[in-house]
Amino acid sequence: MSVNRFLGDSVARTIIKLIVVSILVGMVMNVFDIYPLDIFYAFRNFVVNLWEKGWAALGRFGDWLILGGMVVVPVFILLRILNYRR
């Protein structure tokens, strides 16, 4: 079925996995006192900061991009190499 192929598993198993992961993420967010609106406001504040401070904020964003890329890109390549064997 195309739906199972898209989801990577049967519909029921995918729903169960999503429920379990949602509970775990909700517990972690509750422990750290983070709420979805906090994430929205953080993004909004970043955009406002970018607008108000101009290129300095953009430079900080670039630093985050480079720092994150130094971790994400090698992990991505390693995972692709490990999955290539299958």
C-alpha positions in Angstrom: 0.0 0.0 0.0 1.2 3.5 -0.7 0.1 4.8 2.7 2.1 2.1 4.5 5.1 2.9 2.3 4.7 6.6 3.0 4.4 6.1 6.8 7.2 3.5 6.9 4.9 1.0 8.7 1.2 0.2 9.1 -1.1 3.0 10.1 -1.9 1.5 13.5 1.7 1.0 14.4 2.6 4.5 13.3 -0.2 6.0 15.4 1.0 4.0 18.4 4.6 5.1 17.9 3.5 8.8 17.5 1.4 8.5 20.7 4.4 7.1 22.7 6.8 9.7 21.3 4.3 12.5 22.0 4.0 11.3 25.6 7.8 11.2 26.1 8.3 14.6 24.5 5.5 16.1 26.5 7.0 14.7 29.7 10.4 16.2 28.9 8.9 19.5 27.9 7.0 19.5 31.2 10.1 18.8 33.2 11.9 21.7 31.6 8.8 23.9 31.8 8.7 24.5 28.1 5.4 25.0 26.3 4.6 25.2 22.6 3.8 28.9 22.8 7.3 29.4 24.4 8.8 28.0 21.2 6.7 30.2 19.1 7.6 33.3 21.2 11.3 32.4 21.0 11.1 32.3 17.2 9.1 35.5 17.2 11.7 37.2 19.5 14.5 35.9 17.3 12.9 37.5 14.2 12.3 40.8 16.1 15.9 40.7 17.3 17.0 40.1 13.8 15.0 43.1 12.6 16.1 45.4 15.5 19.8 44.5 15.6 20.3 43.8 11.9 23.5 42.1 10.8 24.7 41.3 14.3 21.8 39.0 14.9 22.3 37.5 11.4 26.0 36.8 12.3 24.9 35.0 15.4 22.5 32.9 13.3 25.3 32.1 11.0 27.4 31.0 14.0 24.6 28.7 15.1 24.4 27.3 11.6 28.1 26.6 11.4 28.2 25.1 14.9 25.2 23.0 14.3 26.5 21.9 10.9 29.7 20.7 12.5 27.7 18.1 14.4 24.8 17.4 12.1 26.6 17.0 8.8 29.1 14.3 10.0 26.4 12.4 11.8 24.2 12.6 8.7 27.0 11.2 6.5 27.8 8.5 9.0 24.2 7.4 9.2 23.9 7.4 5.4 27.1 5.2 5.2 25.8 2.8 7.8 22.4 2.6 6.0 24.1 2.1 2.6 25.2 -1.4 3.6 21.6 -2.6 3.9 
